[in-house]
Amino acid sequence: MHTVLAASTRLDLTLTQQLFVIALCALTAFVSHLALAVFNDGVRPFMLDFIQGRAKRSATTAVSFGLSAGFIFGLGAPMALASGVLNPWLLFLPTDILGILAPRKWAAPLLGGAWGAVVVFGLGGANDLAHDLPVDFLTAMQQMSTPILFLFTLFPVLAITRQFGRLRGGLAAALELALVLMTMKLWPKIFAGSLAMAAGVLLLIAFAVRKDLLQRKQEQQRERELGQAQAPAQGQPREDSGNDPMASLFSGSALRLRRHLPLFMVLGAGVCVLAQMHIFGGGEATSFLIAKGQYSEAAQVDFYRMFGFIPLIATTALASGAYGTAGFTLVYPLGYVLPNPFLAAVAGAVVFALEVLALSSIGRVLGKLPSVRDSSEHLRAAITETLGLAILFGSLLAAHVMGGGPAILVVGGLYLLNEAMGRPVVRMAAAPAAVVVGGALLNVLHWLDLFTPLKS
């Protein structure tokens, strides 16, 4: 594994790939400027005030920067340098900010394209420079891959345990462990956690749907027992839904997004083609799988991860009138496995069109499935928790490779200092950022003849 990753961390993009990344960054900044789509889920709820003129462009830019900067510099850049694969935190979070910041329509794509150029040209130079340092912290950061890939496998187990109790969680854990061991034994070339994650997510969805169906059946039974007297009262909200301000807002947001359907189709085509080029990974685990050439496994990981974000993206889009830059992220796994960029462009455009057209229907369905909505929240929390532990553990492994105990002291100390200071860098990004800053500090100490790096 180490050899393959070491060979893959150079950001060697072809001219076509470089120009495509620049063009896509220009497009995403333009879409952000129009307040049609942003990548950061935390920024999307603030877009309604911006769209309706209650918040100024400068204030919305400040919100976007505050919620995104830590992920850009603490997670996006270190992950790209460590894996040699671009990611959405590095590409799309900055174009969120630049698009909102731009005072004119024509300025937004220029700023976005400029950021894309910084990434494709500047990051490669930084990568080469870092690999030539006495303390090669980028190669050391590849130690994060194993904890991320294997601990990430457990996120469905955590979600099941939190939502449906310890018994079902324990059964899910036993099933996942058995599937991991079976995959390693029978299919050693396949990512060991792929089948386990599939089983875990399917179990969670099955438990949630079963609970919702049982609850609806019980409600219908109670309605029949109460008689027909309450039927008109229960039907009244549906008849007066046109006077419901939330229903009116949702329908208005969906209509706003549909009016820009051609632009969304171009955006979907672009993101899907980027994934098809295999220079981009949609998540932490996916980036390392793409770097190793395990594209089908990467597609499975991002496909399962998608279920945790569909309700969040759909509801925030309907509430704010701004969609996600990557939609429901289904274009990621599609792009990884499609054989050529032309098919990816068509598939991405079709998928985005269907997603935008189906937003209202998805919102109504989610309204009838409260347990499924809860499952998505538990999935997101579990993803954050498993990746947080994996990234911290992997960062400490990277520190150990860089310089043993003294390096662990520096990297771990920076992480703890960030915690003590109230997390100016978000927790998930703090550990990789600590490796980069710690690596730079250890190089300075080496040049001062105060530190000797470990020999690999």
C-alpha positions in Angstrom: 0.0 0.0 0.0 2.7 2.4 0.9 4.6 2.1 -2.4 1.5 2.7 -4.4 0.5 5.7 -2.5 4.0 7.1 -2.5 4.0 6.9 -6.3 0.6 8.6 -6.5 1.1 11.7 -4.4 2.6 13.8 -7.1 -0.1 16.1 -8.5 0.8 15.5 -12.1 -2.2 16.7 -14.1 -2.3 16.9 -17.9 -2.9 20.2 -19.6 -6.5 19.1 -20.4 -7.1 18.2 -16.7 -5.6 21.5 -15.5 -7.8 23.6 -17.9 -10.9 21.6 -16.9 -10.3 22.2 -13.2 -9.9 25.9 -13.9 -13.0 26.0 -15.9 -15.0 24.1 -13.3 -13.9 26.4 -10.5 -14.9 29.3 -12.7 -18.4 27.7 -13.2 -18.9 26.9 -9.5 -17.9 30.4 -8.5 -20.4 31.8 -11.0 -23.2 29.6 -9.6 -22.3 30.7 -6.1 -22.4 34.3 -7.1 -26.0 33.8 -8.4 -26.8 32.1 -5.1 -28.0 29.0 -6.9 -25.6 26.5 -5.3 -22.9 26.4 -2.6 -21.0 23.4 -1.4 -20.9 24.1 2.3 -24.0 22.7 3.9 -23.6 25.2 6.8 -23.6 28.2 4.5 -26.8 27.2 2.6 -29.3 28.2 5.3 -27.9 31.7 5.2 -28.4 32.1 1.5 -32.2 32.8 1.8 -31.5 36.2 3.5 -28.9 36.9 0.8 -31.3 36.0 -2.0 -34.1 38.1 -0.6 -31.8 41.1 0.0 -31.9 41.0 3.8 -28.1 40.2 4.1 -25.4 42.1 2.3 -22.8 40.3 0.1 -20.0 41.2 2.4 -21.8 39.7 5.4 -22.6 36.5 3.6 -19.0 36.3 2.4 -17.8 36.6 6.0 -20.2 33.8 7.0 -19.0 31.6 4.2 -15.3 32.3 5.0 -15.8 31.7 8.7 -17.5 28.3 8.1 -15.1 27.1 5.4 -11.5 28.4 6.0 -10.6 25.7 8.5 -11.7 22.9 6.1 -9.9 24.5 3.2 -6.5 24.9 4.8 -6.7 22.3 7.5 -8.3 19.4 5.6 -8.6 20.1 1.9 -5.0 21.2 1.2 -3.3 18.6 3.4 -5.5 15.7 2.1 -4.7 16.7 -1.5 -1.0 16.9 -0.8 -1.0 13.6 1.1 -3.0 11.6 -1.5 -2.2 13.4 -4.7 -6.0 13.6 -5.4 -8.1 16.8 -5.4 -11.1 17.1 -3.1 -14.2 19.3 -2.8 -13.0 21.2 0.3 -10.0 22.4 -1.8 -12.0 23.2 -4.9 -15.5 24.1 -4.0 -15.4 25.7 -0.6 -13.1 28.5 -1.9 -15.3 29.1 -5.0 -18.3 29.4 -2.6 -16.5 32.3 -0.9 -15.1 33.9 -4.1 -18.4 33.7 -5.9 -20.3 35.4 -3.1 -17.5 37.9 -2.7 -17.4 38.9 -6.4 -19.2 42.3 -6.9 -20.2 41.5 -10.6 -21.2 38.5 -12.5 -18.2 38.6 -14.8 -15.8 38.8 -11.8 -17.0 35.6 -10.2 -15.8 33.2 -12.9 -12.5 35.1 -13.1 -11.9 34.7 -9.4 -13.0 31.1 -9.4 -10.8 30.3 -12.4 -7.8 32.1 -10.7 -8.3 29.8 -7.7 -8.4 26.8 -9.9 -5.1 27.9 -11.4 -3.6 28.3 -8.0 -4.6 24.8 -7.1 -3.4 23.0 -10.3 -0.1 25.0 -10.7 0.7 26.1 -7.1 -0.2 22.9 -5.3 2.0 20.7 -7.5 5.0 23.0 -6.8 4.3 22.9 -3.1 4.0 19.1 -3.3 7.4 18.8 -5.0 9.0 21.2 -2.5 7.6 19.4 0.5 8.9 16.0 -0.7 12.4 17.4 -1.0 12.5 18.6 2.6 14.6 16.7 5.2 11.4 15.9 7.2 9.0 14.7 4.4 5.7 15.3 6.2 3.6 14.6 3.1 4.9 11.1 2.7 4.3 10.6 6.4 0.7 11.8 6.1 0.0 8.7 3.9 -0.1 6.9 7.3 -3.6 8.4 7.6 -5.0 6.2 4.8 -5.3 2.9 6.8 -7.1 4.3 9.9 -9.4 6.4 7.6 -10.4 3.5 5.4 -11.0 1.0 8.1 -12.5 3.1 10.9 -14.8 4.8 8.3 -16.3 1.3 7.7 -17.9 1.5 11.2 -20.1 4.6 10.6 -23.3 2.6 9.9 -22.8 0.7 13.2 -22.6 3.9 15.2 -25.7 5.2 13.5 -27.7 2.0 14.1 -26.6 1.9 17.8 -27.6 5.5 18.5 -30.9 5.2 16.7 -32.0 1.7 17.4 -30.2 0.6 20.5 -27.2 -1.5 21.6 -28.6 -4.9 20.6 -29.1 -4.0 16.9 -25.9 -2.0 17.0 -24.0 -5.0 18.3 -25.5 -7.3 15.6 -24.5 -4.8 12.9 -20.9 -4.6 14.3 -20.6 -8.4 14.3 -21.9 -8.6 10.8 -19.6 -5.9 9.6 -16.6 -7.5 11.2 -17.4 -10.9 9.6 -17.8 -9.3 6.2 -14.5 -7.5 6.6 -12.6 -10.7 7.5 -14.4 -12.6 4.7 -13.5 -10.0 2.1 -9.9 -9.9 3.2 -9.7 -13.7 3.0 -11.7 -14.3 -0.3 -11.2 -11.1 -2.2 -7.9 -9.6 -1.1 -7.7 -7.1 -4.0 -11.1 -5.5 -3.0 -11.3 -2.8 -0.3 -12.1 -4.8 2.8 -14.8 -2.5 4.1 -16.9 -2.2 1.0 -19.3 -5.1 1.7 -19.4 -4.3 5.4 -20.5 -0.7 4.7 -23.1 -1.8 2.2 -24.6 -4.2 4.8 -24.5 -1.6 7.5 -26.2 1.1 5.5 -28.9 -1.3 4.2 -29.6 -2.5 7.7 -30.0 1.1 8.9 -32.4 2.0 6.1 -34.4 -1.2 6.6 -34.7 -0.5 10.4 -35.8 3.1 9.7 -38.3 2.3 7.0 -39.8 -0.6 9.1 -40.2 1.8 12.1 -41.9 4.4 9.9 -44.3 1.9 8.3 -45.2 0.5 11.7 -45.9 4.0 13.1 -48.1 4.9 10.1 -50.0 1.7 10.5 -50.6 2.4 14.2 -51.7 6.0 13.4 -54.2 4.7 10.7 -55.5 2.2 13.3 -56.1 5.0 15.8 -57.8 7.1 13.2 -60.2 4.3 12.4 -60.9 3.8 16.1 -61.7 7.5 16.6 -64.1 7.4 13.7 -64.8 9.6 10.8 -65.4 12.8 12.9 -61.8 13.8 12.8 -61.2 13.0 9.1 -62.1 16.6 7.9 -59.8 18.1 10.5 -56.9 15.9 9.5 -57.5 16.7 5.9 -57.7 20.4 6.5 -53.9 21.2 6.5 -53.6 19.6 3.0 -56.4 21.7 1.7 -54.9 24.9 3.2 -51.3 24.1 2.3 -51.3 27.0 -0.1 -51.6 29.3 2.9 -48.8 27.5 4.7 -45.8 29.9 4.6 -43.3 27.0 4.7 -45.1 25.2 1.9 -45.1 28.4 -0.1 -41.4 28.9 0.6 -40.5 25.4 -0.5 -42.5 25.6 -3.7 -40.9 29.0 -4.5 -37.4 27.7 -3.9 -38.0 24.6 -6.1 -39.4 26.8 -8.9 -36.4 29.1 -8.6 -34.0 26.2 -9.1 -36.0 24.7 -12.0 -35.8 28.0 -13.9 -32.0 27.5 -14.0 -32.1 23.8 -14.9 -29.7 24.1 -18.0 -27.1 25.7 -15.8 -27.4 22.9 -13.2 -27.1 20.3 -16.0 -23.8 21.9 -17.1 -22.7 21.9 -13.4 -23.6 18.2 -13.0 -21.8 17.3 -16.2 -18.7 19.1 -15.0 -18.5 17.5 -11.5 -19.2 14.1 -13.0 -16.4 14.5 -15.6 -14.0 15.7 -12.9 -14.7 12.5 -10.9 -14.3 10.4 -14.1 -10.8 11.8 -14.6 -9.7 10.1 -11.4 -7.9 13.2 -10.1 -10.7 13.9 -7.6 -12.1 12.2 -4.6 -15.4 13.2 -2.9 -14.3 12.3 0.7 -11.4 11.5 2.9 -11.5 7.7 2.4 -12.3 8.1 -1.3 -9.2 10.2 -1.9 -6.9 7.4 -0.8 -8.9 4.8 -2.7 -8.7 6.9 -5.9 -5.0 7.3 -5.3 -4.6 3.5 -5.2 -6.7 3.0 -8.3 -9.6 1.3 -6.5 -12.3 3.2 -8.4 -15.2 0.8 -7.9 -14.5 0.7 -4.1 -14.4 4.5 -4.1 -17.7 4.6 -5.8 -19.2 2.3 -3.2 -17.9 4.4 -0.3 -19.3 7.7 -1.7 -22.6 6.0 -2.7 -23.2 4.8 0.9 -22.1 8.2 2.3 -24.6 9.9 0.1 -27.5 8.5 2.2 -26.4 10.6 5.1 -26.7 13.9 3.2 -29.7 13.6 0.9 -32.3 14.8 3.5 -30.0 17.6 4.7 -29.2 18.8 1.1 -32.9 18.5 0.0 -34.4 20.4 3.0 -31.8 23.2 3.0 -32.2 23.6 -0.7 -36.0 23.8 -0.4 -35.7 26.2 2.5 -33.1 28.5 1.1 -33.4 28.3 -2.7 -29.7 27.3 -3.1 -28.7 23.8 -4.1 -25.5 21.9 -3.5 -22.6 22.3 -5.8 -22.3 18.5 -6.1 -26.1 17.9 -5.7 -26.8 14.8 -3.7 -23.2 13.7 -4.6 -24.5 10.8 -6.7 -22.3 12.2 -9.6 -19.2 11.2 -7.6 -19.7 7.4 -7.7 -21.1 7.6 -11.2 -18.0 9.4 -12.5 -15.6 7.1 -10.8 -16.9 4.0 -12.7 -17.9 5.4 -16.1 -15.4 4.5 -18.9 -15.1 7.9 -20.6 -15.7 11.6 -20.0 -18.5 11.9 -22.6 -20.7 9.4 -20.9 -19.8 11.1 -17.6 -20.9 14.5 -18.9 -24.3 13.0 -20.1 -24.8 11.1 -16.9 -24.0 14.1 -14.7 -26.3 16.4 -16.6 -29.2 13.9 -16.5 -28.7 13.1 -12.8 -28.6 16.8 -11.8 -31.7 17.5 -13.9 -33.6 14.7 -12.2 -32.5 15.8 -8.7 -33.6 19.4 -9.2 -36.9 18.3 -10.8 -37.5 15.8 -7.9 -36.7 18.2 -5.0 -40.3 18.9 -4.1 -41.3 15.2 -4.2 -38.2 14.2 -2.2 -39.2 16.9 0.4 -42.7 15.5 0.6 -41.5 11.9 1.0 -39.0 12.8 3.7 -41.9 14.6 5.5 -43.6 11.2 5.8 -40.5 9.3 6.9 -39.3 10.9 10.1 -37.1 7.9 11.1 -35.4 8.0 7.7 -34.6 11.7 8.3 -33.3 10.8 11.8 -31.1 8.1 10.2 -29.5 10.6 7.9 -28.6 12.8 10.9 -27.2 9.8 12.8 -25.2 8.9 9.7 -23.7 12.3 9.4 -22.8 12.4 13.1 -21.3 8.9 12.8 -19.3 9.9 9.7 -17.9 12.9 11.5 -17.0 10.8 14.6 -15.3 7.9 12.8 -13.3 10.2 10.5 -12.4 12.5 13.4 -10.8 9.6 15.3 -9.2 8.1 12.2 -7.7 11.4 11.1 -6.4 12.1 14.6 -4.9 8.6 14.9 -3.5 8.8 11.4 -2.0 12.2 12.1 -0.2 10.9 15.2 1.1 7.9 13.1 2.4 10.4 10.6 4.1 12.3 13.4 5.7 9.1 14.6 7.1 8.4 11.1 8.4 12.0 10.9 10.3 12.0 14.1 9.2 9.6 16.8 8.4 11.0 20.3 9.4 14.7 19.6 7.3 14.8 16.5 4.3 13.3 18.4 4.9 16.0 21.1 4.7 18.8 18.5 1.8 17.5 16.5 -0.2 16.3 19.4 0.6 19.5 21.3 -0.7 21.7 18.4 -3.9 19.6 18.3 -4.4 20.0 22.1 -3.6 23.7 22.0 -6.3 24.1 19.3 -8.7 22.4 21.6 -7.7 24.5 24.6 -8.1 27.7 22.5 -11.7 26.9 21.6 -11.0 25.2 18.3 -10.1 28.1 16.0 -9.5 25.3 13.5 -12.4 22.9 13.3 -11.6 19.6 15.0 -11.6 17.4 11.9 -9.1 19.7 10.2 -7.0 20.4 13.2 -4.9 17.2 13.2 -3.8 17.3 9.5 -3.1 21.0 9.9 -1.0 20.1 12.9 1.0 17.7 10.8 1.7 20.3 8.2 2.6 23.0 10.7 4.5 20.5 12.9 6.4 19.2 9.8 7.4 22.8 8.9 8.6 23.4 12.4 10.6 20.2 12.6 12.4 21.2 9.3 13.3 24.5 10.9 14.6 22.7 14.0 16.6 20.3 11.7 18.2 23.3 9.9 19.1 24.6 13.4 20.7 21.2 14.1 18.2 20.7 17.0 16.3 17.7 15.5 17.2 14.7 13.5 14.4 13.1 11.4 13.9 9.3 11.5 15.3 7.3 8.6 12.5 5.5 6.6 
